[in-house]
Amino acid sequence: MTGEGHDAAPSAGWSSAGERGSPLALRFIVGCVRTIGPGPLVILLAPIALYFVAFATEARRASRSYLRRIRHVQGESGEPGLLAVYRHIYSFAAAILDRVALWSSAIDRFDIEIHGREHMQPAIEAHTGAFLIGAHIGSFDVLRVIARDADIPINVLMYSVHAERINQAFKELDPDSNVRIIDLDQTSVNTGLEIRRCIERGEFVAVLADRMRPSARNRVGYANFLGDQAAFPQGPFLLASLLRLPVVLTIALRRGPRRYDIYLEPISDGAPIGPKERPAAIQQQIELYASRLEHYCLEAPLQWFNFYDFWAKADNERG
């Protein structure tokens, strides 16, 4: 692997898919959570998972491909069947319900343990800000616990065009949340200015780094992930480097109903990096990130929720 970035077209697997679910359905869910709480909605998880197994062809195919890679890395044989795919999608539905519960002022009913808090404590005490880099595994919304405990806002960078409805639902559930959304609009300078203002206030910036942003071109780095090369965006790591911010891997795994473990691990200490050394340093951070993401995927294989062909871009590059 080289330290140089590659220009690549985005993976269209997730960005071209429209947002599922109607505004009426989301308002119904929000209303139910407010009146009866999220608990009774558990009975809806099974039919929802069955629906997606039956009709979401691309998600079903991507789930089976991912689970096949998990089995291969674990030294297991056999093809993942529909039951394995169902369990994977059911796990995703359960995580979504937990998201709704977390945003409905029910956070105190969750049992959440934080591991590695010391990796974030210096930035909290010095009010210098930090970059929290996560993935589509478990629940990134558990960041609200960190924001509440530290009494420091967390600003989540998100390409929100395909999540406008559910983000609006979360705002309705908890308009006073200490977690804010910054839309990743690459055509606007406002995004960069807003990020800088957050850092100047000593706040945290958070982003998921296991999905390419939709755009005409992306700067990517390749790293081994679950037995094959995969493309990861350089942007989050490059931005943190330019801002001289420490990078902390942030993973929250679901251990049971309303039970989560948050894992914080250092990726970079934020020390200044010269322009010549930066490409190699960014590549090293991407490889470390991919390695730790693989570790957590193997620990909780049903909790990685990228339902598209994650390895397609690297396969196309090899041609």
C-alpha positions in Angstrom: 0.0 0.0 0.0 1.2 3.5 -0.7 0.5 6.6 1.3 -0.8 8.5 -1.7 -4.5 9.2 -2.0 -6.5 7.9 -5.0 -9.3 9.6 -6.8 -12.3 7.4 -7.0 -16.0 7.7 -7.8 -18.2 7.1 -4.9 -19.9 3.9 -4.2 -23.4 4.3 -5.5 -24.8 1.4 -3.5 -26.0 3.4 -0.6 -26.0 7.0 -2.0 -28.4 6.2 -4.9 -31.0 4.5 -2.6 -33.9 6.6 -1.6 -34.8 7.0 2.1 -37.2 4.3 3.1 -40.3 5.0 5.2 -43.0 7.6 4.9 -43.4 10.8 7.0 -46.7 9.4 8.3 -45.0 6.2 9.5 -42.3 8.2 11.3 -44.8 10.5 12.9 -46.7 7.3 14.1 -43.5 5.9 15.7 -42.7 9.2 17.3 -46.3 9.4 18.7 -46.1 5.9 20.0 -42.8 6.5 21.8 -44.1 9.7 23.4 -47.4 8.0 24.6 -46.4 4.4 25.5 -42.7 4.4 25.3 -40.4 2.3 22.9 -40.8 -1.0 24.8 -44.1 -2.2 23.1 -42.7 -1.4 19.7 -40.4 -4.4 20.0 -43.2 -6.6 18.6 -42.8 -4.8 15.3 -39.2 -5.7 14.8 -39.8 -9.2 13.5 -42.3 -8.3 10.7 -40.1 -5.3 9.7 -37.1 -7.6 9.4 -39.1 -10.2 7.4 -40.3 -7.5 5.1 -36.7 -6.3 4.3 -35.5 -9.9 3.9 -38.3 -10.5 1.4 -38.2 -7.3 -0.6 -34.9 -5.5 -0.1 -32.9 -7.4 -2.6 -29.7 -5.4 -2.5 -29.6 -5.3 1.3 -30.2 -9.0 1.4 -27.4 -9.7 -1.1 -25.0 -7.3 0.7 -25.8 -8.9 4.1 -25.1 -12.4 2.8 -21.8 -11.2 1.2 -20.6 -9.6 4.4 -21.6 -12.6 6.6 -19.8 -14.8 4.2 -16.6 -12.8 4.7 -17.1 -13.0 8.5 -17.3 -16.8 8.3 -14.2 -17.0 6.1 -12.1 -14.9 8.4 -13.3 -16.9 11.4 -12.4 -20.1 9.6 -15.9 -21.4 9.2 -17.4 -23.0 6.1 -20.8 -22.9 4.6 -23.0 -20.3 3.0 -25.0 -17.9 5.2 -28.7 -18.7 4.8 -31.8 -16.6 5.0 -32.0 -17.1 8.8 -28.5 -15.5 9.2 -29.6 -12.6 6.9 -32.8 -12.2 8.9 -30.9 -12.0 12.2 -28.6 -9.4 10.7 -31.5 -7.2 9.6 -33.4 -7.8 12.8 -30.3 -6.5 14.7 -30.4 -3.4 12.6 -34.1 -2.9 13.3 -33.4 -3.3 17.1 -30.6 -0.7 16.8 -33.0 1.8 15.1 -35.6 1.3 17.9 -32.8 2.0 20.5 -32.0 5.1 18.6 -35.6 6.3 18.9 -35.5 5.4 22.6 -32.2 7.3 23.2 -33.7 10.4 21.6 -37.0 10.2 23.5 -35.5 11.2 26.9 -35.1 7.6 27.9 -31.4 7.7 28.0 -31.3 7.1 31.8 -33.0 3.8 31.3 -30.0 2.5 29.3 -27.1 0.6 30.9 -24.1 2.1 29.2 -20.4 1.5 30.2 -17.6 3.5 28.7 -14.2 1.9 28.2 -11.1 4.1 27.4 -12.5 7.3 28.7 -8.9 8.4 29.5 -8.3 8.8 25.7 -10.8 11.6 25.6 -10.2 13.2 29.0 -7.3 15.5 28.0 -9.4 17.1 25.3 -12.3 17.5 27.7 -10.2 19.1 30.4 -8.4 21.4 28.0 -11.5 22.3 25.9 -9.4 21.9 22.7 -11.8 19.7 20.8 -11.3 16.3 19.3 -12.4 14.2 16.3 -14.5 11.2 17.1 -14.5 8.7 14.3 -17.0 5.8 14.3 -18.6 3.4 11.9 -22.0 2.0 11.0 -21.7 -0.6 13.8 -23.8 -0.7 16.9 -25.2 2.7 17.7 -23.4 6.0 17.1 -26.2 7.8 18.9 -24.9 6.5 22.2 -22.5 9.5 21.8 -25.2 11.4 23.6 -23.9 9.8 26.8 -20.4 11.2 26.2 -21.9 14.6 25.4 -24.0 14.6 28.5 -21.3 13.4 30.9 -18.7 15.8 29.5 -21.2 18.7 29.1 -19.6 19.4 25.7 -21.6 19.4 22.5 -20.9 16.8 19.9 -21.4 17.9 16.2 -22.0 14.9 13.9 -21.0 15.4 10.3 -23.6 13.6 8.2 -24.6 13.5 4.5 -28.2 13.9 5.6 -30.1 14.0 2.3 -31.2 10.4 2.7 -31.9 10.7 6.4 -33.9 13.9 6.6 -37.1 12.3 7.9 -35.5 10.2 10.7 -33.3 13.2 11.7 -36.4 15.4 11.9 -38.1 12.7 14.0 -35.1 12.7 16.4 -35.3 16.5 16.6 -39.0 16.3 17.5 -38.2 13.7 20.2 -35.4 15.8 21.9 -35.0 19.3 20.5 -32.6 20.2 23.4 -30.1 17.5 22.6 -26.4 18.2 23.1 -25.7 16.3 19.9 -26.0 18.4 16.7 -26.0 17.5 13.0 -23.9 19.3 10.5 -24.8 18.5 6.9 -21.9 17.5 4.7 -22.6 19.7 1.8 -19.4 19.6 -0.3 -20.7 22.4 -2.5 -20.9 24.9 0.4 -18.2 26.7 2.3 -20.5 26.9 5.3 -19.8 23.3 6.3 -16.1 24.0 6.7 -16.7 27.3 8.5 -19.2 25.6 10.9 -16.7 22.8 11.7 -14.0 25.4 12.5 -16.4 27.3 14.8 -17.2 24.1 16.7 -13.5 23.5 17.2 -12.9 27.0 18.4 -15.6 26.5 21.0 -13.8 23.4 22.2 -16.5 21.0 21.0 -16.2 17.5 19.6 -16.7 16.7 15.9 -17.9 13.2 15.0 -18.1 11.4 11.8 -18.6 7.8 10.5 -15.6 6.8 8.3 -16.7 3.5 6.8 -18.7 4.9 4.0 -17.7 7.0 1.0 -19.5 10.3 0.6 -21.5 10.8 -2.6 -19.6 13.2 -4.9 -18.1 13.2 -8.3 -14.6 12.3 -6.9 -13.4 11.2 -3.5 -9.9 10.9 -2.0 -9.6 7.4 -0.7 -7.2 5.1 1.0 -7.2 1.3 0.7 -6.8 -1.1 3.7 -7.3 -4.8 4.3 -10.7 -5.4 5.9 -12.3 -8.8 6.5 -9.8 -10.6 4.2 -9.8 -8.2 1.2 -8.9 -4.6 0.2 -11.6 -2.0 0.8 -11.9 1.7 0.1 -12.1 4.1 3.1 -12.4 7.9 2.8 -9.3 10.0 3.6 -11.4 13.1 4.4 -12.1 12.6 8.1 -8.5 11.8 8.9 -7.1 14.5 6.7 -9.4 17.1 8.2 -8.4 16.1 11.7 -4.8 16.3 10.7 -5.1 19.8 9.2 -6.9 21.0 12.3 -4.3 19.3 14.5 -7.0 17.5 16.5 -6.6 14.1 18.2 -8.6 11.3 16.6 -10.5 8.9 18.9 -12.1 5.8 17.5 -15.6 5.6 19.0 -17.6 2.3 18.9 -20.7 1.5 20.8 -21.8 -2.2 20.7 -25.3 -3.4 21.8 -25.0 -6.1 24.5 -28.7 -6.6 25.1 -31.9 -4.7 25.5 -30.8 -1.1 26.3 -27.3 -2.3 27.2 -24.2 -0.9 25.4 -20.5 -0.8 25.8 -18.7 2.2 24.4 -15.1 1.7 23.3 -12.7 4.7 22.9 -9.4 4.1 21.3 -6.7 6.5 20.1 -6.0 6.7 16.3 -3.9 9.9 16.3 -2.7 12.3 19.0 -3.2 15.4 16.9 0.5 16.3 16.7 1.5 18.5 13.8 2.3 16.5 10.6 4.3 18.1 7.7 2.8 18.1 4.2 5.4 15.6 2.9 4.7 13.2 5.8 0.9 13.6 5.8 0.0 11.1 3.1 1.8 8.2 4.8 0.4 9.2 8.2 -3.1 9.3 6.9 -2.7 5.9 5.3 -1.4 4.5 8.6 -4.4 5.9 10.4 -6.8 4.4 7.8 -5.2 1.0 8.2 -5.4 1.2 12.0 -9.0 2.2 11.8 -9.8 -0.7 9.4 -8.0 -3.1 11.7 -10.0 -2.1 14.7 -13.2 -2.0 12.8 -12.6 -5.6 11.7 -11.9 -6.5 15.4 -15.3 -5.2 16.5 -17.1 -6.7 13.5 -15.8 -10.1 14.4 -16.8 -9.5 18.0 -20.3 -8.4 17.1 -20.8 -9.6 13.5 -24.6 -8.8 13.3 -24.0 -5.2 14.3 -22.3 -3.8 11.2 -25.0 -2.1 9.1 -23.5 -1.2 5.7 -26.1 -2.9 3.5 -24.3 -2.4 0.2 -21.3 -3.9 -1.6 -18.6 -2.3 0.5 -15.7 -3.9 -1.4 -16.9 -3.0 -4.9 -14.7 0.0 -5.4 -11.5 -1.9 -4.5 -12.6 -4.7 -6.8 -13.2 -2.3 -9.6 -9.8 -0.7 -9.1 -8.1 -4.1 -9.4 -10.0 -4.5 -12.6 
